[in-house]
Amino acid sequence: MTPLRLTLGYVPGGTPAKWARIWAERHPEVPLQLCAIAAADAPDAVRAGTVDVALLRLPADTSGLAVIPLYEETTVVVVPTDHLLTAADEIAAADLDGEPRLLPLDDVVAWAGAPGTPVEHRPETTKDAIELVAAGIGVLIVPQSLARLYHRKDLTYRPITDAPTCPVALAFPEGPQSALVEEFVGIVRGRKPGSSRGQAQPAPKRTAREKTLAKQAARAAAGKAARKPRRAGRGRR
């Protein structure tokens, strides 16, 4: 018999550690296998069953998938540490006008008309583009998590205040789900241990002794109320 396990795919910059920890605490008998996948391949990996669920970036072709939006990342520009743009803690899109901008083939920022002048050469990956930023070829616009993932001492980044954000979502096949997928989706949604898809649990049944004590307490309270003397009122003459 095939051993039970759940496979979670995640794109570069994705952070599944929190949910992996909660899963391990609640289901130590079922391994959660983490699988790094390229952003462009994530939807197909779920559809093909290579992974059971995936943390992916939107927009993407999610046909045939159920998608739960999770959070939106800040969009930043990566520049050398001695670049003029580092003078401020954050910048506006207009500050990038005229800047040579690298656009890797695996770009994940959906920004039509992004500022800057695209460099003719398109590097294969974001990681390759980072190397070119360090070489002074141009700047790079990415989600903040990718700027952190590929951090170098000679590079830094600045948030772009008026840039579109970069959404991250959880995706899994549409239709009926396995109990393991349902459980993982519940963890991501913040469901507490032992809850049933967010429904209220029935109150636990009381023991015979607890019922007897409750009746005795009720009778005692009723008797005490009956014996309580009434306060005499003063009549008017």
C-alpha positions in Angstrom: 0.0 0.0 0.0 1.3 3.4 -0.9 2.2 5.4 2.2 0.1 8.5 2.9 1.8 11.8 2.2 0.9 15.3 0.9 3.0 17.2 -1.6 3.0 21.0 -1.5 4.6 22.9 -4.4 5.8 26.4 -3.9 7.3 29.0 -6.3 10.5 30.9 -5.6 9.9 33.4 -2.8 7.0 31.4 -1.5 7.0 30.8 2.3 5.3 27.5 3.3 7.3 27.1 6.5 4.5 28.2 8.8 1.9 25.8 7.4 4.5 23.0 7.2 5.2 23.4 10.9 1.5 23.3 11.8 1.0 20.3 9.6 3.9 18.4 11.3 2.4 19.2 14.7 -1.1 18.0 13.8 -0.2 15.1 11.5 3.2 13.7 12.4 2.2 10.4 10.8 1.7 12.0 7.4 4.8 13.6 5.8 4.4 16.9 4.0 6.8 16.9 1.1 7.8 20.4 -0.1 8.6 20.7 -3.8 10.1 23.9 -5.3 8.6 24.6 -8.7 9.1 27.4 -11.3 6.3 30.0 -11.2 5.4 29.3 -14.9 5.1 25.6 -14.1 3.1 25.7 -10.9 -0.5 25.5 -12.4 0.4 22.6 -14.7 2.1 20.8 -11.7 -1.2 20.9 -9.8 -3.3 19.8 -12.9 -0.9 16.9 -13.6 -0.9 15.7 -10.0 2.8 16.3 -9.6 1.9 18.2 -6.4 -1.3 18.1 -4.5 -1.5 21.8 -3.7 0.7 24.7 -4.6 1.6 28.2 -3.6 1.7 30.1 -6.8 1.7 33.7 -8.1 -1.2 35.4 -9.9 -2.1 36.1 -12.6 -1.7 32.6 -14.0 -3.7 30.1 -16.1 -5.7 28.5 -13.3 -8.3 26.7 -15.4 -9.4 23.5 -13.7 -8.1 24.7 -10.4 -9.6 26.0 -7.2 -7.8 29.1 -6.0 -7.7 30.7 -2.6 -6.0 34.2 -2.5 -3.6 34.4 0.4 -1.7 37.7 0.4 -0.3 40.4 -1.9 3.4 41.3 -1.9 5.0 44.7 -2.2 6.7 45.3 -5.6 10.2 46.6 -5.3 13.1 47.6 -7.5 16.5 46.0 -7.1 19.5 48.3 -7.5 23.2 48.4 -6.6 23.8 49.8 -3.1 25.5 52.9 -4.5 22.6 53.8 -6.9 21.0 57.2 -6.7 17.6 55.6 -6.0 18.9 54.4 -2.6 18.8 58.0 -1.3 15.1 57.5 -0.3 13.4 54.7 1.6 10.8 54.2 -1.1 10.3 55.5 -4.6 7.6 56.3 -7.1 7.3 54.7 -10.6 8.2 58.0 -12.2 11.6 57.8 -10.5 12.5 54.9 -12.8 11.8 56.8 -16.0 14.9 56.4 -18.3 16.4 53.7 -16.2 17.5 50.6 -18.1 15.2 47.8 -16.9 16.0 44.1 -17.0 13.0 41.8 -17.9 13.8 38.1 -17.3 11.9 35.5 -19.2 10.4 34.2 -15.9 9.2 37.7 -14.9 6.2 37.5 -12.5 5.2 41.1 -12.1 2.1 41.8 -14.1 2.7 45.5 -14.8 1.7 46.7 -18.2 3.6 49.9 -19.1 6.1 49.4 -16.2 8.6 52.3 -16.0 12.1 52.2 -17.3 13.6 51.4 -20.7 13.7 47.6 -21.2 17.1 46.2 -21.9 17.2 44.3 -25.2 18.8 41.2 -23.8 16.3 39.2 -21.7 18.0 37.0 -19.1 16.6 33.5 -18.7 15.8 33.7 -15.0 15.3 36.3 -12.2 18.5 34.9 -10.6 20.4 35.7 -13.8 18.9 39.2 -13.9 20.2 39.8 -10.3 23.7 39.1 -11.5 23.2 41.7 -14.3 22.0 44.3 -11.8 25.2 43.7 -9.8 27.1 44.3 -13.1 25.4 47.6 -13.6 23.4 46.6 -16.7 20.1 47.8 -15.3 17.5 47.7 -12.5 15.1 44.9 -11.8 11.4 45.0 -10.7 10.3 42.0 -8.6 8.1 41.0 -5.7 9.8 41.8 -2.4 10.3 38.1 -1.5 12.4 37.5 -4.6 14.6 40.5 -3.7 15.2 38.9 -0.3 15.7 35.4 -1.8 18.5 36.6 -4.1 20.0 39.1 -1.6 23.6 40.2 -2.2 25.7 42.5 -0.2 26.3 44.8 -3.2 22.6 45.1 -3.9 19.6 46.5 -2.2 15.9 47.3 -3.0 13.3 50.0 -2.6 9.5 49.6 -2.5 7.7 51.3 -5.4 4.7 53.1 -3.8 2.4 53.2 -6.9 3.3 49.8 -8.4 0.7 47.0 -8.6 1.1 44.4 -5.9 2.1 40.7 -6.6 -0.7 38.3 -5.4 0.1 34.9 -4.0 -2.6 32.1 -3.8 -3.1 28.5 -2.9 -4.3 26.3 -5.8 -5.6 22.7 -5.9 -7.7 20.7 -8.4 -11.4 21.6 -8.6 -14.0 19.1 -7.4 -14.0 16.8 -4.5 -10.8 16.7 -2.5 -9.0 14.1 -0.5 -9.1 14.3 3.2 -5.5 15.4 3.3 -6.0 18.3 0.9 -9.1 19.4 2.8 -7.1 19.3 6.0 -4.3 21.4 4.5 -6.7 23.9 3.1 -8.2 24.2 6.6 -4.8 24.9 8.1 -4.1 27.6 5.5 -7.5 29.2 6.3 -6.8 29.1 10.0 -9.1 26.3 11.0 -8.5 25.1 14.6 -7.5 21.5 15.4 -10.5 19.2 15.6 -12.9 21.6 13.9 -15.1 20.3 11.1 -14.8 22.8 8.2 -15.5 25.6 10.5 -18.8 24.2 11.9 -19.6 24.4 15.6 -18.9 21.2 17.5 -21.7 19.6 19.6 -21.5 20.2 23.3 -20.0 17.2 25.2 -22.5 15.0 27.0 -22.7 15.4 30.7 -22.1 12.4 33.0 -24.9 11.2 35.3 -23.1 12.7 38.3 -22.9 16.1 36.6 -26.6 16.0 35.8 -27.4 15.1 39.4 -25.3 18.0 40.8 -26.8 20.4 38.4 -30.4 19.4 39.5 -29.4 19.7 43.2 -27.9 23.2 42.5 -31.1 24.3 40.7 -33.3 23.1 43.6 -31.2 24.8 46.2 -31.3 28.0 44.3 -35.1 27.8 43.9 -35.5 27.1 47.7 -33.3 30.0 48.7 -35.3 32.3 46.5 -38.6 31.1 48.1 -37.3 31.6 51.7 -36.0 35.1 51.0 -38.2 37.6 53.1 -40.0 40.3 51.3 -39.1 43.9 52.2 -42.1 45.6 53.9 -43.2 48.7 52.1 -44.4 51.8 53.9 -48.1 52.6 53.4 -49.2 56.2 53.0 -51.6 57.6 55.4 
